[in-house]
């Protein structure tokens, strides 16, 4: 057994392949719903690898794959070239944040909303702290003499 300090390459490739498969079809889905489902996957993956060292390259790779696959998915969905799409929806979401896809429209439920594609790059490493439990959580201490009820 050894400590893993980086994200394994095969895990990153498999995750990129799963995102590519999601963005390779299903053009009837709303663009807002698609971005929100991609964001859920990206946030979950980032949370899983939040304590890992040396993740900037892998996160940059995943961001690049998702950015361009979403661009091609939008182009295919709206039968448009990428340049007009980028003029319309490629913006800075807020001051100080990097540019990404900022989309507005209706969801599949008919509600008008907006979605911003989540970026993995820029999320630093969190510090891991080991905490011991205050007591044994498997012992029952509910007023009985301290004896287990067997």
C-alpha positions in Angstrom: 0.0 0.0 0.0 1.3 3.5 -0.8 0.1 7.0 -0.6 -1.3 8.5 -3.8 -0.2 12.1 -4.2 -1.4 12.7 -7.8 -4.4 11.9 -9.9 -3.7 8.7 -11.9 -3.6 9.2 -15.6 -6.0 6.4 -16.4 -8.5 7.9 -14.0 -8.3 11.2 -15.7 -8.6 9.7 -19.2 -11.6 7.6 -18.1 -13.3 10.7 -16.6 -12.6 12.7 -19.8 -14.0 9.8 -21.9 -17.2 9.7 -19.8 -17.7 13.4 -20.2 -17.0 13.1 -24.0 -19.6 10.3 -24.2 -22.1 12.5 -22.5 -21.4 15.4 -24.8 -21.4 13.2 -28.0 -25.1 12.9 -28.3 -28.4 13.8 -26.8 -28.9 17.0 -28.7 -32.6 17.2 -27.6 -31.6 18.0 -24.1 -31.6 21.7 -23.0 -28.3 23.4 -22.9 -28.9 24.5 -19.3 -29.7 21.0 -18.2 -26.6 19.6 -20.0 -24.3 22.2 -18.4 -25.8 21.6 -14.9 -25.3 17.8 -15.3 -21.7 18.3 -16.4 -21.1 20.7 -13.5 -22.3 18.1 -11.0 -19.8 15.6 -12.4 -17.0 18.1 -12.4 -17.7 19.3 -8.8 -17.9 15.7 -7.6 -14.6 14.8 -9.2 -12.9 17.9 -7.8 -14.2 17.1 -4.3 -12.9 13.6 -4.5 -9.4 14.8 -5.4 -9.4 17.9 -3.2 -6.5 16.7 -1.0 -4.2 15.6 -3.9 -0.9 17.3 -4.8 0.1 18.2 -8.4 -3.4 18.3 -9.9 -3.1 21.5 -12.0 -2.1 19.7 -15.2 -4.8 17.1 -14.9 -7.4 19.7 -14.1 -6.3 21.8 -17.0 -6.6 18.8 -19.3 -10.1 18.0 -18.1 -11.1 21.7 -18.5 -9.9 21.8 -22.0 -11.7 18.6 -23.0 -15.0 19.8 -21.4 -14.7 23.3 -22.9 -14.2 22.1 -26.5 -16.6 19.2 -26.3 -19.3 21.5 -25.0 -18.5 24.0 -27.8 -18.9 21.3 -30.5 -22.0 20.0 -28.8 -23.6 23.5 -28.9 -22.5 23.9 -32.5 -24.1 20.6 -33.5 -27.2 21.3 -31.5 -27.8 24.8 -33.0 -26.3 23.9 -36.4 -23.9 26.8 -36.1 -20.2 27.4 -36.4 -18.1 27.9 -33.2 -17.2 31.6 -33.8 -20.8 33.0 -33.5 -21.5 30.7 -30.5 -18.3 32.0 -28.8 -19.3 35.6 -29.5 -22.7 35.0 -27.9 -22.0 32.7 -24.9 -18.2 32.8 -24.1 -17.9 35.5 -21.4 -16.4 36.2 -18.0 -19.0 35.1 -15.4 -17.9 37.7 -12.8 -15.0 40.0 -12.2 -11.8 38.2 -11.4 -12.9 34.9 -12.8 -11.7 33.2 -15.9 -13.8 33.2 -19.1 -16.1 30.3 -19.7 -19.4 29.4 -21.2 -22.2 31.5 -19.7 -25.5 30.2 -21.1 -29.1 31.4 -20.7 -32.2 29.7 -21.9 -35.1 27.4 -20.9 -34.6 24.1 -19.2 -36.5 21.0 -20.2 -39.2 22.0 -17.6 -39.8 25.3 -19.4 -38.2 27.5 -16.8 -35.9 30.3 -17.9 -32.5 30.2 -16.1 -28.8 30.5 -16.7 -25.8 28.2 -16.2 -22.1 28.8 -16.0 -19.7 25.9 -16.9 -17.6 25.0 -13.9 -13.9 25.3 -14.2 -11.6 23.0 -12.3 -8.4 25.1 -12.7 -7.8 27.4 -9.8 -8.9 25.2 -7.0 -6.0 24.8 -4.7 -5.1 21.9 -2.5 -6.9 21.6 0.7 -5.0 20.7 3.8 -5.8 17.3 5.3 -6.0 17.0 9.0 -6.4 13.7 10.8 -8.8 13.8 13.7 -9.3 11.0 16.2 -12.8 10.4 17.4 -13.6 11.7 20.9 -14.8 8.3 22.0 -15.5 4.9 20.7 -18.6 5.3 18.5 -19.4 1.6 18.7 -19.9 1.5 22.4 -23.3 2.1 23.7 -23.6 4.6 26.5 -27.3 5.3 27.0 -27.6 4.9 30.7 -27.1 1.2 31.1 -24.3 0.2 33.5 -21.9 0.5 30.6 -22.5 -3.2 29.9 -23.4 -4.1 26.3 -26.9 -5.5 25.9 -26.1 -9.0 24.7 
